[in-house]
């Protein structure tokens, strides 16, 4: 379990944050060395190298600060939506779970409706097709019931005929 700092964020810093700080320090040292050599040599090429290293330092700083800001916003958003569960997956709100279940149930009912049409079309003409459609209805109905609250039965496996 992580301890939280005074700002409500985890007190430990991630590897990427430490790498960004180390990279920033390296870029700053490169720039300072380029400036020192340019000042000692006092030639145009030395100052061009110093200006180029300053540009790279500014670009690197912008990227690191942007990524840190985005990471903080993402962490705040995740924390606002319930954080992560023990399996590492984001915990969904009950409304999202209910909506997903309702969509799955709706899909199951549509499959049953299609298969009823298949039974009506092939009844008396193709017994094998009717049997497969009835099996699909049975499997789909069982799976839909298992999605409802309070059902402990698992899903049924088989071939679904469209």
C-alpha positions as MATLAB code, in Angstrom:
seq = 'XXXXXXXXXXXXXXXXXXXXXXXXXXXXXXXXXXXXXXXXXXXXXXXXXXXXXXXXXXXXXXXXXXXXXXXXXXXXXXXXXXXXXXXXXXXXXXXXXXXXXXXXXXXXXXXXXXXXXXXXXXXXXXXXXXXXXXXXXXXXXXXXXXXXXXXXXXXXXXXXXX';
ca = [
       0.000    0.000    0.000;
       1.393    3.418   -0.906;
       1.517    6.302    1.487;
       0.119    9.580    0.316;
       1.970   12.864    0.567;
       0.525   16.167    1.735;
      -0.916   16.822   -1.737;
      -2.875   13.530   -1.778;
      -0.581   11.903   -4.361;
       1.637    8.884   -3.757;
       4.808    9.909   -1.940;
       7.147    7.749   -4.081;
       8.173    8.997   -7.518;
       7.961    6.701  -10.499;
      10.899    5.635  -12.617;
       9.824    7.855  -15.494;
       9.785   10.919  -13.245;
      13.306   10.165  -12.013;
      14.486    9.561  -15.584;
      13.001   12.875  -16.678;
      14.851   14.655  -13.883;
      18.101   12.852  -14.717;
      17.688   13.648  -18.412;
      17.019   17.278  -17.597;
      20.194   17.406  -15.490;
      22.244   15.858  -18.324;
      20.872   18.344  -20.862;
      21.650   21.224  -18.504;
      25.240   19.980  -18.042;
      25.653   19.647  -21.832;
      24.466   23.217  -22.290;
      26.743   24.580  -19.563;
      29.770   22.709  -20.968;
      28.992   24.074  -24.443;
      28.776   27.619  -23.052;
      32.061   27.237  -21.157;
      33.881   25.877  -24.220;
      32.350   28.574  -26.427;
      33.464   31.293  -24.004;
      36.983   29.848  -23.762;
      37.387   29.394  -27.517;
      35.458   32.568  -28.381;
      34.632   31.385  -31.873;
      31.398   31.265  -33.852;
      31.169   27.474  -34.016;
      31.399   27.166  -30.223;
      28.555   29.644  -29.793;
      26.479   27.826  -32.448;
      26.951   24.570  -30.508;
      25.897   26.383  -27.322;
      22.785   27.783  -29.023;
      21.900   24.355  -30.433;
      22.342   22.723  -27.024;
      20.141   25.465  -25.505;
      17.466   24.639  -28.088;
      17.639   20.957  -27.220;
      17.467   21.806  -23.519;
      14.344   23.907  -24.093;
      12.685   21.206  -26.221;
      13.523   18.528  -23.662;
      12.214   20.713  -20.830;
       8.958   21.321  -22.678;
       8.456   17.595  -23.360;
       9.250   16.556  -19.784;
       7.013   19.205  -18.233;
       4.166   18.392  -20.652;
       4.392   14.688  -19.891;
       4.467   15.315  -16.144;
       1.425   17.562  -16.403;
      -0.443   14.974  -18.486;
       0.519   12.216  -16.041;
      -0.766   14.242  -13.097;
      -4.045   14.966  -14.885;
      -4.460   11.290  -15.777;
      -3.717   10.243  -12.185;
      -6.235   12.762  -10.871;
      -8.847   11.547  -13.360;
      -8.254    7.911  -12.413;
      -8.451    8.764   -8.727;
     -11.680   10.723   -9.304;
     -13.251    7.723  -11.061;
     -12.562    5.250   -8.286;
      -8.924    4.369   -8.830;
      -7.636    0.922   -9.717;
      -8.888   -2.358   -8.354;
      -6.710   -5.130   -6.997;
      -6.313   -6.672  -10.461;
      -4.908   -3.418  -11.865;
      -7.931   -2.634  -14.018;
      -9.836    0.602  -13.516;
     -12.915    0.156  -11.367;
     -16.004    1.067  -13.306;
     -18.923    2.784  -11.654;
     -22.104    0.803  -11.131;
     -23.881    2.871  -13.788;
     -21.298    1.844  -16.412;
     -21.540   -1.813  -15.379;
     -25.336   -1.680  -15.506;
     -25.217   -0.024  -18.932;
     -22.824   -2.673  -20.283;
     -25.015   -5.463  -18.897;
     -28.122   -3.865  -20.414;
     -26.416   -3.661  -23.818;
     -25.402   -7.325  -23.611;
     -28.929   -8.332  -22.625;
     -30.358   -6.263  -25.483;
     -28.016   -8.033  -27.888;
     -29.100  -11.409  -26.509;
     -32.760  -10.547  -27.072;
     -31.996   -9.495  -30.648;
     -30.304  -12.860  -31.274;
     -33.359  -14.669  -29.909;
     -35.641  -12.606  -32.163;
     -33.543  -13.455  -35.238;
     -33.543  -17.148  -34.365;
     -37.338  -17.132  -33.907;
     -37.533  -15.837  -37.480;
     -35.242  -18.687  -38.604;
     -37.483  -21.240  -36.866;
     -40.582  -19.786  -38.536;
     -38.899  -19.758  -41.957;
     -37.528  -23.315  -41.834;
     -40.229  -25.052  -39.745;
     -41.331  -28.119  -41.695;
     -38.673  -27.507  -44.389;
     -35.272  -28.100  -42.732;
     -35.347  -29.827  -39.349;
     -31.574  -29.476  -38.864;
     -31.719  -25.700  -39.318;
     -34.635  -25.452  -36.885;
     -32.742  -27.551  -34.324;
     -29.654  -25.302  -34.586;
     -31.804  -22.176  -34.202;
     -33.521  -23.649  -31.108;
     -30.104  -24.527  -29.650;
     -28.939  -20.960  -30.270;
     -32.050  -19.615  -28.539;
     -31.416  -21.905  -25.581;
     -27.747  -20.902  -25.268;
     -28.471  -17.202  -25.669;
     -31.314  -17.280  -23.141;
     -29.164  -19.118  -20.612;
     -26.296  -16.649  -21.056;
     -28.667  -13.695  -20.745;
     -30.086  -15.101  -17.518;
     -26.555  -15.539  -16.161;
     -25.924  -11.828  -16.729;
     -28.840  -10.873  -14.533;
     -28.232  -10.178  -10.861;
     -28.521  -13.133   -8.517;
     -27.808  -15.857  -11.074;
     -24.956  -18.176  -10.119;
     -25.060  -20.389  -13.218;
     -22.262  -20.022  -15.720;
     -22.664  -19.441  -19.459;
     -23.537  -22.278  -21.795;
     -21.199  -23.010  -24.698;
     -22.232  -23.970  -28.201;
     -22.553  -22.784  -31.790;
     -24.595  -19.660  -32.438;
     -26.412  -19.631  -35.772;
     -27.238  -16.296  -37.392;
];
